[in-house]
Amino acid sequence: MIAHRWIAGVGAGISLLFIGFASGIATMVFANWDFRLTREPRALRRTRGLTTRTDVAVPVKRVQAAILVTGWFRQRFGWHELRLQSLASDGEKERDHQVVPFAQLGAIDPVLSEVAIVRPDDDQPWQQSHRIIALGGLVGALGATTGGLVAVSFGQALGWFGPVIGVLIGAVSLFGARFHRWTDMGEQVAIRRGFWKPKLTLLPHASVQSVDLKTDFIQRPLGLATLVFGVPGGSALATHEIPAIPLATACDLRDRILTARARA
């Protein structure tokens, strides 16, 4: 009986994943039907949609940052999505303009050039955040393991899932910390993060209005700090920040960005 329940549960989970995958594809097709991106004298104009046709113009001079998003599966085939962070919003829920929903990098580069933003070269050196950023996940793993062992001590056999889940959470946290990277390209900074859904943020120095340097009781003894960039328009894809880098490096980068902002 228990085995049958497990099989039914696994089957239901697989069915939900398949339904979610199929509905996601259908939503993308309907939303991006007859997609067009055209260059106008002062803006990029995007039109798309089957049931609901939308027409959005993004003024080139108001673009503050570019965000490249992909997925672990899409990345294997070189497919990416391009969003532009602007001073205007893209509807009530979207704060980034999705100007290219699905394309190869070779097709995205010309769009980036229209807004005076470039991607890092293949030989661009990258710096990595300290592994301490995995601490939150490790604390969660410890909590799951402890809770599971407590359940086992009370005779609950299912409590053994706690240590298993804890190990998975810890491994994912440590593995994911490897993908927090950044590089300064002179006139803009590039920030990479994420394994399951990789994201590359391209942020011109002149777009940054403020740079907050933060440290805490964990980072301070290690000589680390986190830079948080204030950019007009906001982003729906989380705050632009470089976590857990050497304090001297953070201070130097902050000074150079603020100097570039003053020149602009």
Secondary structure per residue as TSV (DSSP state, phi and psi in degrees):
chain	resnum	aa	ss	phi	psi
A	1	M	-	360.0	-44.5
A	2	I	H	-64.5	-39.8
A	3	A	H	-62.1	-39.9
A	4	H	H	-64.1	-38.3
A	5	R	H	-64.9	-40.8
A	6	W	H	-63.2	-42.9
A	7	I	H	-63.8	-42.4
A	8	A	H	-64.4	-39.6
A	9	G	H	-64.7	-43.5
A	10	V	H	-64.8	-41.0
A	11	G	H	-63.1	-40.5
A	12	A	H	-65.1	-39.5
A	13	G	H	-63.5	-43.5
A	14	I	H	-63.6	-39.8
A	15	S	H	-63.2	-41.9
A	16	L	H	-64.4	-40.5
A	17	L	H	-62.5	-42.6
A	18	F	H	-64.8	-43.8
A	19	I	H	-63.6	-42.4
A	20	G	H	-62.9	-41.4
A	21	F	H	-63.5	-45.5
A	22	A	H	-66.4	-41.5
A	23	S	H	-67.1	-34.6
A	24	G	H	-63.6	-42.3
A	25	I	H	-64.8	-43.5
A	26	A	H	-62.5	-42.4
A	27	T	H	-62.3	-41.2
A	28	M	H	-65.5	-40.3
A	29	V	H	-65.2	-45.4
A	30	F	H	-65.2	-41.8
A	31	A	H	-70.2	-33.0
A	32	N	T	-108.4	19.5
A	33	W	T	-61.4	131.5
A	34	D	T	55.8	45.1
A	35	F	-	-66.2	135.6
A	36	R	E	-141.2	137.6
A	37	L	E	-128.2	118.0
A	38	T	E	-123.3	151.1
A	39	R	E	-97.7	122.3
A	40	E	-	-106.6	171.5
A	41	P	S	-52.7	-38.7
A	42	R	S	-123.6	2.1
A	43	A	E	-151.5	164.4
A	44	L	E	-101.8	125.0
A	45	R	E	-107.7	125.1
A	46	R	E	-115.5	125.5
A	47	T	E	-124.6	141.4
A	48	R	E	-168.9	168.8
A	49	G	-	116.5	141.9
A	50	L	S	-100.0	-63.1
A	51	T	S	-78.4	-34.4
A	52	T	S	-126.9	112.5
A	53	R	-	-88.9	126.3
A	54	T	E	-116.9	148.1
A	55	D	E	-136.0	109.4
A	56	V	E	-123.2	132.9
A	57	A	E	-111.1	126.6
A	58	V	E	-108.3	107.2
A	59	P	E	-59.3	127.5
A	60	V	G	-61.4	-40.2
A	61	K	G	-70.2	-13.8
A	62	R	G	-100.5	1.1
A	63	V	E	-72.8	128.8
A	64	Q	E	-103.6	-30.7
A	65	A	E	-161.5	161.1
A	66	A	E	-121.8	141.6
A	67	I	E	-130.1	120.3
A	68	L	E	-100.3	125.1
A	69	V	E	-124.2	140.3
A	70	T	-	-146.0	-170.7
A	71	G	-	-132.2	164.0
A	72	W	H	-60.5	-32.4
A	73	F	H	-80.7	-46.7
A	74	R	H	-62.1	-34.5
A	75	Q	H	-63.0	-29.3
A	76	R	T	-62.9	-24.2
A	77	F	T	-108.5	5.1
A	78	G	T	80.2	18.1
A	79	W	E	-91.5	135.6
A	80	H	E	-138.7	161.8
A	81	E	E	-116.2	138.0
A	82	L	E	-113.5	126.2
A	83	R	E	-119.8	142.7
A	84	L	E	-113.8	125.3
A	85	Q	E	-86.2	122.5
A	86	S	E	-127.8	170.8
A	87	L	E	-71.5	-16.5
A	88	A	E	-104.6	156.6
A	89	S	E	-99.2	158.4
A	90	D	E	-104.3	70.5
A	91	G	T	91.8	-177.4
A	92	E	T	-74.2	-32.8
A	93	K	T	-99.5	-25.9
A	94	E	E	-98.3	124.8
A	95	R	E	-104.7	-2.0
A	96	D	E	-120.5	145.3
A	97	H	E	-90.6	116.1
A	98	Q	E	-81.5	100.4
A	99	V	E	-95.9	-24.0
A	100	V	E	-134.8	106.6
A	101	P	E	-78.8	-25.4
A	102	F	E	-164.3	103.0
A	103	A	E	-161.3	163.5
A	104	Q	E	-77.8	158.7
A	105	L	H	-61.8	-31.9
A	106	G	H	-62.9	-29.6
A	107	A	H	-86.0	-21.0
A	108	I	H	-82.5	-33.4
A	109	D	H	-55.7	-44.0
A	110	P	H	-61.3	-33.0
A	111	V	H	-68.6	-41.6
A	112	L	H	-61.3	-38.9
A	113	S	H	-64.9	-28.3
A	114	E	H	-67.0	-25.0
A	115	V	T	-108.6	17.9
A	116	A	T	59.3	41.3
A	117	I	-	-127.7	141.3
A	118	V	-	-127.3	155.9
A	119	R	-	-87.3	153.0
A	120	P	-	-64.3	145.1
A	121	D	-	-68.0	164.2
A	122	D	T	-63.2	-28.5
A	123	D	T	-93.7	9.7
A	124	Q	-	-67.0	126.2
A	125	P	-	-73.0	137.5
A	126	W	-	-113.8	145.9
A	127	Q	E	-110.1	148.6
A	128	Q	E	-112.5	142.6
A	129	S	-	-69.5	156.9
A	130	H	-	-66.5	147.6
A	131	R	G	-65.4	-7.9
A	132	I	G	-62.2	-17.8
A	133	I	G	-66.1	-14.1
A	134	A	G	-83.0	-1.7
A	135	L	H	-60.5	-41.0
A	136	G	H	-58.7	-44.5
A	137	G	H	-65.9	-36.3
A	138	L	H	-67.3	-36.7
A	139	V	H	-64.7	-41.4
A	140	G	H	-62.9	-38.6
A	141	A	H	-63.8	-40.8
A	142	L	H	-63.7	-40.3
A	143	G	H	-63.7	-43.4
A	144	A	H	-64.4	-40.8
A	145	T	H	-65.8	-45.5
A	146	T	H	-62.7	-44.9
A	147	G	H	-61.2	-41.2
A	148	G	H	-65.0	-41.7
A	149	L	H	-67.3	-34.9
A	150	V	H	-63.8	-41.5
A	151	A	H	-63.1	-40.3
A	152	V	H	-62.7	-39.9
A	153	S	H	-63.6	-21.2
A	154	F	T	-96.6	13.3
A	155	G	T	87.2	13.2
A	156	Q	-	-93.3	105.2
A	157	A	G	-63.0	-30.7
A	158	L	G	-65.9	-13.1
A	159	G	G	-62.2	-19.0
A	160	W	G	-65.9	-16.4
A	161	F	H	-67.5	-24.7
A	162	G	H	-58.7	-55.5
A	163	P	H	-59.6	-37.4
A	164	V	H	-63.4	-47.3
A	165	I	H	-64.8	-37.9
A	166	G	H	-60.6	-43.0
A	167	V	H	-62.6	-41.8
A	168	L	H	-63.8	-44.0
A	169	I	H	-62.3	-44.3
A	170	G	H	-63.2	-42.5
A	171	A	H	-65.2	-42.0
A	172	V	H	-65.3	-38.6
A	173	S	H	-64.7	-46.1
A	174	L	H	-66.4	-38.9
A	175	F	H	-68.7	-42.2
A	176	G	H	-66.2	-27.8
A	177	A	H	-63.4	-23.3
A	178	R	T	-69.1	-16.5
A	179	F	T	-102.6	9.9
A	180	H	-	-91.6	100.8
A	181	R	E	-135.2	162.3
A	182	W	E	-154.5	160.4
A	183	T	E	-153.5	144.6
A	184	D	E	-102.4	124.4
A	185	M	-	-103.9	16.8
A	186	G	S	97.2	-61.5
A	187	E	S	-109.2	-5.3
A	188	Q	E	-154.1	159.4
A	189	V	E	-114.5	142.0
A	190	A	E	-116.4	135.4
A	191	I	E	-127.4	125.1
A	192	R	E	-110.8	144.5
A	193	R	E	-162.6	153.1
A	194	G	-	96.6	140.5
A	195	F	S	-109.1	-49.7
A	196	W	S	-67.1	-40.8
A	197	K	S	-132.7	79.2
A	198	P	-	-59.8	141.5
A	199	K	E	-135.4	134.3
A	200	L	E	-120.5	116.8
A	201	T	E	-101.8	127.2
A	202	L	E	-111.2	109.9
A	203	L	E	-121.6	106.2
A	204	P	E	-62.7	141.0
A	205	H	G	-57.3	-38.8
A	206	A	G	-68.2	-16.3
A	207	S	G	-84.2	-15.5
A	208	V	-	-79.9	122.7
A	209	Q	-	-93.3	-26.6
A	210	S	E	-151.5	152.3
A	211	V	E	-131.8	113.1
A	212	D	E	-95.4	128.6
A	213	L	E	-103.5	114.8
A	214	K	E	-119.0	142.9
A	215	T	-	-144.8	163.9
A	216	D	-	-143.7	-172.6
A	217	F	T	-68.7	-14.9
A	218	I	T	-90.6	-46.9
A	219	Q	T	-74.7	-34.3
A	220	R	G	-58.3	-47.4
A	221	P	G	-63.8	-23.5
A	222	L	G	-89.5	-0.6
A	223	G	T	70.1	35.5
A	224	L	E	-115.0	161.5
A	225	A	E	-153.4	162.0
A	226	T	E	-118.8	131.9
A	227	L	E	-99.6	127.1
A	228	V	E	-117.5	123.5
A	229	F	E	-98.1	128.6
A	230	G	E	-92.8	116.3
A	231	V	-	-125.4	130.6
A	232	P	T	-58.4	142.4
A	233	G	T	99.4	-28.0
A	234	G	-	69.7	167.4
A	235	S	-	-134.9	138.7
A	236	A	T	-78.3	-7.2
A	237	L	T	-106.0	36.6
A	238	A	-	83.7	172.4
A	239	T	-	-73.7	145.5
A	240	H	-	-81.6	115.4
A	241	E	E	-152.4	157.3
A	242	I	E	-118.4	106.2
A	243	P	E	-87.7	146.4
A	244	A	E	51.6	65.3
A	245	I	E	-119.5	161.9
A	246	P	E	-54.5	139.0
A	247	L	H	-58.5	-43.6
A	248	A	H	-62.8	-40.1
A	249	T	H	-64.6	-41.3
A	250	A	H	-63.7	-43.0
A	251	C	H	-64.5	-41.1
A	252	D	H	-65.1	-44.2
A	253	L	H	-65.8	-40.6
A	254	R	H	-61.2	-43.4
A	255	D	H	-63.7	-41.7
A	256	R	H	-67.7	-38.3
A	257	I	H	-67.9	-42.2
A	258	L	H	-67.9	-33.6
A	259	T	H	-65.5	-42.5
A	260	A	H	-64.3	-37.6
A	261	R	H	-64.3	-39.0
A	262	A	H	-65.7	-37.9
A	263	R	H	-65.2	-37.2
A	264	A	-	-69.9	360.0
